[in-house]
Amino acid sequence: MNKIDPLGLWHFMTGDEAQPLNHISRADLAVVIKKIFMIPTASLTLTPASVAYGDSFDISLTDAKAEAINSSINLYDSSDQLTFIAIVNRQTVNSPVASADIFEQAENIYAFIDNHGVRNVIATPLEIIFSDQDSDGVQDRHDTWPADSRYDTDADGNGIPDILDSLYSLGSYDQDSVVSIDGRLIAVSEIITDGGIFPIDLNGNGIADDEEDTSLIDTTALQVLSGQQAPPIVTTGDVDGDGHIGTAEALYGIQQSAQSAENTPSDSVTNN
């Protein structure tokens, strides 16, 4: 029967039980007993203890305790002679270890320590930190906008996200610039804040002002939209009787309750 013998203690066993008829000498028995005392112990230390993804870390043994047997079959301190093999995700690694090479998430790192053929296994927690506060998949240390998931890189260093540089040809500008795009002056800082350039929609009805039919809206309505004047109370074409022209109300969001309309001048007043 072949046996895995990490401690080297099965030398005198041919089955599952010891065979005293094999004439084990006292000297042989003393060796077996001493090998039990040779089982090494140590702590596995990582430097640094917490590793940022992409950094390397060192592995070392600390607080090692081990004894070996000399030619006179006496034990002596062999803690400085220990060797070890480090294992992560079932693969051996050599110090220093590049954290980026550890593809699978690992919670522990193991080490097989060897004291002149007598072995032991130790382990320590492994913490590799991937900091990504905006959850955009880009590590914060490589993210120019770590708190904004819309942006990450600024290759030319102009303070404008690369994606906006590409979309609006802003490579020759910086974030303090004002640019003209499609005849419209707009601050680059506003483009960055908004995440792009969007059509003007003063009334917020989801229709761009340059696509909206304004033929039914007179100067008074435009002043209302700009905040220069209160909404007109009485107009023609008041379908729901609230005192506002239906077209203006639908297109520009001018609203007033029917109760308020009762306290306003009569619908007989028209706006030509």
C-alpha positions as CSV (number, residue, x, y, z in Angstrom):
1,M,0.0,0.0,0.0
2,N,1.4,3.4,-1.0
3,K,0.8,6.1,1.5
4,I,1.2,9.9,1.4
5,D,3.6,10.5,4.2
6,P,4.1,14.3,4.7
7,L,5.6,13.8,8.2
8,G,7.8,10.8,7.2
9,L,6.3,8.6,10.0
10,W,5.1,5.6,8.0
11,H,8.6,4.2,7.5
12,F,7.9,1.3,9.9
13,M,4.4,0.5,8.8
14,T,3.3,-2.0,6.2
15,G,-0.4,-1.7,6.7
16,D,-2.8,0.3,8.7
17,E,-1.2,-0.7,11.9
18,A,2.4,-0.9,13.2
19,Q,4.1,-4.2,12.7
20,P,6.2,-4.9,15.9
21,L,7.6,-8.1,14.3
22,N,9.7,-5.8,12.0
23,H,12.1,-5.5,14.8
24,I,12.0,-1.7,15.3
25,S,15.0,-0.8,17.3
26,R,15.0,1.7,20.1
27,A,17.1,4.0,18.0
28,D,14.5,3.8,15.1
29,L,11.7,4.5,17.6
30,A,13.7,7.5,18.9
31,V,13.9,8.9,15.4
32,V,10.2,8.6,14.9
33,I,9.5,10.3,18.2
34,K,12.0,13.1,17.4
35,K,10.4,13.6,14.0
36,I,7.1,14.3,15.7
37,F,8.9,17.1,17.6
38,M,10.4,18.3,14.2
39,I,7.0,19.3,12.8
40,P,7.6,23.0,12.0
41,T,5.3,25.9,12.8
42,A,5.4,29.5,11.6
43,S,3.3,32.4,10.6
44,L,2.8,33.4,6.9
45,T,3.3,37.1,6.6
46,L,2.3,39.3,3.6
47,T,3.9,42.7,3.0
48,P,1.8,44.8,2.7
49,A,-1.0,43.1,4.5
50,S,-3.7,44.7,2.2
51,V,-2.7,44.8,-1.4
52,A,-4.2,47.2,-4.0
53,Y,-5.0,45.4,-7.3
54,G,-2.0,45.7,-9.6
55,D,0.6,46.0,-6.8
56,S,3.0,43.2,-5.7
57,F,3.4,41.7,-2.3
58,D,6.1,39.7,-0.6
59,I,5.6,36.5,1.3
60,S,7.8,35.5,4.3
61,L,7.8,33.2,7.3
62,T,7.8,34.8,10.7
63,D,7.8,33.3,14.3
64,A,9.3,30.1,12.8
65,K,9.8,27.2,15.3
66,A,11.5,24.0,14.2
67,E,14.0,21.4,15.4
68,A,16.1,18.9,13.4
69,I,18.1,15.8,14.3
70,N,21.8,15.9,14.0
71,S,24.2,13.0,13.4
72,S,24.1,12.2,17.1
73,I,20.3,11.9,17.0
74,N,19.9,15.0,19.0
75,L,17.5,17.8,18.3
76,Y,18.8,21.3,17.4
77,D,17.1,24.6,16.4
78,S,16.6,24.6,12.7
79,S,14.0,27.4,12.4
80,D,16.4,29.4,10.2
81,Q,16.6,26.5,7.7
82,L,12.9,26.2,6.9
83,T,11.9,26.3,3.3
84,F,8.4,26.9,1.9
85,I,6.3,26.8,-1.2
86,A,3.4,29.3,-1.5
87,I,0.1,28.3,-3.1
88,V,-2.7,30.6,-4.4
89,N,-5.7,29.1,-6.3
90,R,-3.9,25.8,-6.5
91,Q,-0.9,27.4,-8.2
92,T,2.5,27.9,-6.8
93,V,3.7,31.6,-6.6
94,N,7.0,33.1,-6.0
95,S,7.7,36.2,-3.9
96,P,7.2,39.0,-4.9
97,V,3.7,38.1,-6.2
98,A,2.0,40.3,-8.8
99,S,-1.6,40.7,-7.6
100,A,-2.8,41.3,-11.2
101,D,-1.6,37.7,-12.0
102,I,-4.1,36.3,-9.5
103,F,-7.1,36.1,-11.8
104,E,-9.5,34.3,-9.5
105,Q,-10.6,35.7,-6.2
106,A,-8.7,34.1,-3.4
107,E,-9.4,34.4,0.3
108,N,-6.3,32.7,1.6
109,I,-2.7,32.0,0.6
110,Y,-1.2,28.7,1.8
111,A,2.4,27.6,2.3
112,F,3.9,24.1,2.7
113,I,6.8,24.6,5.1
114,D,9.6,22.0,5.1
115,N,11.9,21.1,8.0
116,H,14.4,18.6,6.6
117,G,11.7,16.5,5.1
118,V,9.1,17.0,7.9
119,R,6.4,19.2,6.6
120,N,3.4,21.3,7.7
121,V,0.8,23.5,6.1
122,I,0.0,27.0,7.2
123,A,-2.3,29.7,5.8
124,T,-3.1,33.4,6.1
125,P,-5.9,35.6,4.7
126,L,-5.2,37.3,1.4
127,E,-6.9,40.7,0.7
128,I,-6.5,42.2,-2.7
129,I,-8.5,45.5,-2.9
130,F,-10.0,46.7,-6.2
131,S,-11.3,50.2,-5.3
132,D,-14.0,51.3,-7.8
133,Q,-16.4,53.8,-6.0
134,D,-18.5,54.5,-9.1
135,S,-18.7,50.8,-10.2
136,D,-17.7,51.5,-13.8
137,G,-15.2,48.7,-13.9
138,V,-12.2,51.0,-13.9
139,Q,-10.0,51.0,-10.8
140,D,-10.1,54.3,-8.9
141,R,-6.3,54.7,-9.2
142,H,-6.7,54.7,-13.0
143,D,-10.0,56.6,-13.2
144,T,-9.7,60.4,-13.7
145,W,-13.3,60.7,-12.6
146,P,-13.5,58.0,-9.9
147,A,-16.9,59.2,-8.6
148,D,-18.6,59.6,-12.0
149,S,-19.4,56.4,-13.9
150,R,-19.9,58.2,-17.2
151,Y,-16.2,59.1,-17.5
152,D,-12.8,57.5,-16.8
153,T,-9.9,58.6,-19.0
154,D,-8.4,61.9,-20.1
155,A,-5.5,60.9,-22.4
156,D,-4.6,64.4,-23.5
157,G,-4.9,65.9,-20.0
158,N,-7.1,68.8,-21.1
159,G,-9.6,68.2,-18.3
160,I,-12.3,66.9,-20.7
161,P,-13.3,63.2,-20.7
162,D,-12.0,61.4,-23.8
163,I,-15.5,60.3,-24.8
164,L,-16.6,64.0,-25.1
165,D,-13.3,64.9,-26.8
166,S,-14.2,62.4,-29.5
167,L,-17.9,63.1,-29.8
168,Y,-17.6,66.9,-30.1
169,S,-14.0,67.4,-31.3
170,L,-12.9,69.1,-28.1
171,G,-9.3,68.0,-28.1
172,S,-8.0,71.5,-28.6
173,Y,-10.1,73.0,-25.8
174,D,-10.1,72.7,-22.0
175,Q,-12.8,72.6,-19.4
176,D,-12.9,76.4,-19.1
177,S,-13.5,77.0,-22.8
178,V,-16.7,78.1,-24.5
179,V,-17.3,76.5,-27.9
180,S,-19.7,77.0,-30.8
181,I,-21.4,73.9,-31.9
182,D,-24.1,74.0,-34.6
183,G,-24.3,77.8,-34.1
184,R,-24.8,77.5,-30.4
185,L,-22.4,78.8,-27.8
186,I,-22.0,76.5,-24.9
187,A,-19.5,76.2,-22.0
188,V,-17.4,73.0,-22.0
189,S,-18.0,72.7,-18.3
190,E,-21.7,72.5,-19.0
191,I,-21.1,69.7,-21.6
192,I,-19.2,67.8,-19.0
193,T,-21.8,68.3,-16.3
194,D,-24.7,67.4,-18.6
195,G,-22.9,64.4,-20.2
196,G,-23.2,65.9,-23.7
197,I,-25.0,68.5,-25.7
198,F,-28.8,68.3,-25.7
199,P,-31.4,70.3,-27.6
200,I,-32.9,73.3,-25.8
201,D,-36.4,72.5,-24.4
202,L,-37.5,75.6,-22.4
203,N,-40.9,74.2,-21.4
204,G,-39.6,70.7,-20.6
205,N,-42.2,68.9,-22.6
206,G,-39.7,66.6,-24.3
207,I,-39.8,68.4,-27.7
208,A,-36.8,70.4,-28.7
209,D,-37.6,74.0,-29.2
210,D,-36.3,74.1,-32.7
211,E,-38.6,71.2,-33.6
212,E,-41.7,72.6,-31.9
213,D,-44.5,74.4,-33.8
214,T,-44.4,77.9,-32.4
215,S,-46.7,79.5,-35.1
216,L,-49.6,79.5,-32.6
217,I,-47.5,81.2,-29.9
218,D,-47.3,85.0,-29.8
219,T,-44.8,87.2,-28.1
220,T,-46.6,87.0,-24.8
221,A,-46.2,83.2,-24.7
222,L,-42.5,83.4,-25.4
223,Q,-42.2,85.9,-22.6
224,V,-44.0,83.4,-20.3
225,L,-41.5,80.7,-21.3
226,S,-38.6,82.9,-20.5
227,G,-40.0,83.8,-17.1
228,Q,-40.5,87.5,-18.0
229,Q,-44.3,87.4,-17.6
230,A,-47.0,85.3,-15.9
231,P,-49.1,83.0,-18.0
232,P,-52.0,84.7,-19.8
233,I,-55.4,83.9,-18.1
234,V,-57.8,84.2,-21.0
235,T,-57.4,83.2,-24.6
236,T,-59.5,81.7,-27.4
237,G,-59.7,78.0,-28.0
238,D,-60.0,77.1,-24.3
239,V,-61.1,73.5,-24.6
240,D,-61.1,72.5,-20.9
241,G,-62.3,75.9,-19.6
242,D,-59.3,76.6,-17.5
243,G,-58.6,80.0,-19.2
244,H,-55.7,78.8,-21.3
245,I,-55.6,78.2,-25.1
246,G,-55.5,74.5,-25.6
247,T,-52.6,74.6,-28.1
248,A,-50.4,76.7,-25.9
249,E,-51.3,74.6,-22.9
250,A,-50.4,71.3,-24.6
251,L,-47.2,72.5,-26.2
252,Y,-45.8,74.8,-23.5
253,G,-47.2,73.3,-20.2
254,I,-49.1,76.4,-19.2
255,Q,-51.6,75.2,-16.6
256,Q,-54.1,76.7,-14.2
257,S,-56.8,75.1,-12.1
258,A,-60.5,75.7,-13.1
259,Q,-61.1,77.1,-9.7
260,S,-58.4,79.8,-10.3
261,A,-59.9,80.5,-13.7
262,E,-63.3,81.3,-12.1
263,N,-61.6,84.2,-10.3
264,T,-60.1,85.6,-13.5
265,P,-61.7,87.8,-16.2
266,S,-64.4,86.3,-18.4
267,D,-63.5,84.1,-21.4
268,S,-65.2,86.7,-23.5
269,V,-61.9,88.5,-23.6
270,T,-59.9,87.2,-26.5
271,N,-56.3,87.5,-27.6
272,N,-56.0,88.4,-31.3
